[in-house]
């Protein structure tokens, strides 16, 4: 049975009604606050999720670019393009080194550790192979030549000619004409190298090895050349500084794997371009073979590649920097021209090198943006 409230007078009825109204208002207000708070929280969570998705989309991978990189200063930097006396002297030193010769010892016997100057020709089945011929300095015991090549010269005398055979391992030259074959070398020792003969930097030397007559003229040319190079490379200088001032907190595994593959492919392409074997190209960078390169240098080089990409992506995300389809297509065309004889088509080159091309065009766009906001002094 419903209980009825009986009011003895109008004052109590009015008071009761007022209380009911106030309580209803309070309930409504509190409910509204609770609903608004819930909506605000959901909105904030949605915005945060959207921001994370935007960051991932900007990265192009499933990682947070803002957590991977701590950027240094990249806008409004000060960079000097002035040519210093040290810069000029370095060029002079290089010229002197290029023209440094050795005392020509016409007597004696070649021993381990000697440097000799020799001419040589290689034959496979009696046919001379041009890529195995030449004249060069050979340091005995350096390990820079085919296994057994340097050892065969030990005991020879200046002016002596010797024939010897070398079994060339598969993959050494990247040529079916030589790899896996026995090459017969005919080598003549011109002389054993004695002390270095370092030329003096004077007018006579400059006139003999350059198109200039005096050191003063040559120095002026060097300053002008270096100033022009500094102007052309100014974007690279500031980009190097930006990379040095930025810190990588995390190297995503997916990027590292791609970078290692890209680095190796770059060396393979270089070997093919110069007509040498994979091991030989790695030897020219101080490694005994490809495996030693992988064990000692590959990871660091891959990290350099990933760092450049992450820094570029972080700046591009922060500043809303992008590149056009035209920029990308122009890069593909330019790069393909350097390797057109190694791929069936431009599409084939692009497919195999897409990671490199996309990274390069993005980095170029970021470099241009940074360079435009750099204060260069001369």
Secondary structure, 3 states (H helix, E strand, C coil): CCCCCCCCCHHHHHHHHHHHHHHHHHHHHHHHHHHHHHHHHHHHHHHHHHHHHHHHHHHCCCCCHHHHEECCCCCCCEEECCCCHHHHHHHHHHHHHHCCEEEEECCCECCCCCEEEEEEEEEECCEEEEEEEEEEEEECCCCCCCCCHHHHHCCCECCCEEEEEEECCCCCCCCCCCCCCEEEEEEEEEEEEEEEECCCCCHHHHHHHCCCCCHHHHHHHHHHHHHHHHHHCHHHHHHHHHHHHCEECCCCHHHHHHHHHHHHHHHHHHHHHHCCCHHHHHHCCCCCCHHHHHHHCHHHHHHHHHHHHHHHHHHHHHHCCCCCHHHHHHHHHHHHHHCHHHCCCHHHHHHHCHHHHHHHHHHHHHHHHHHHCCEEEC
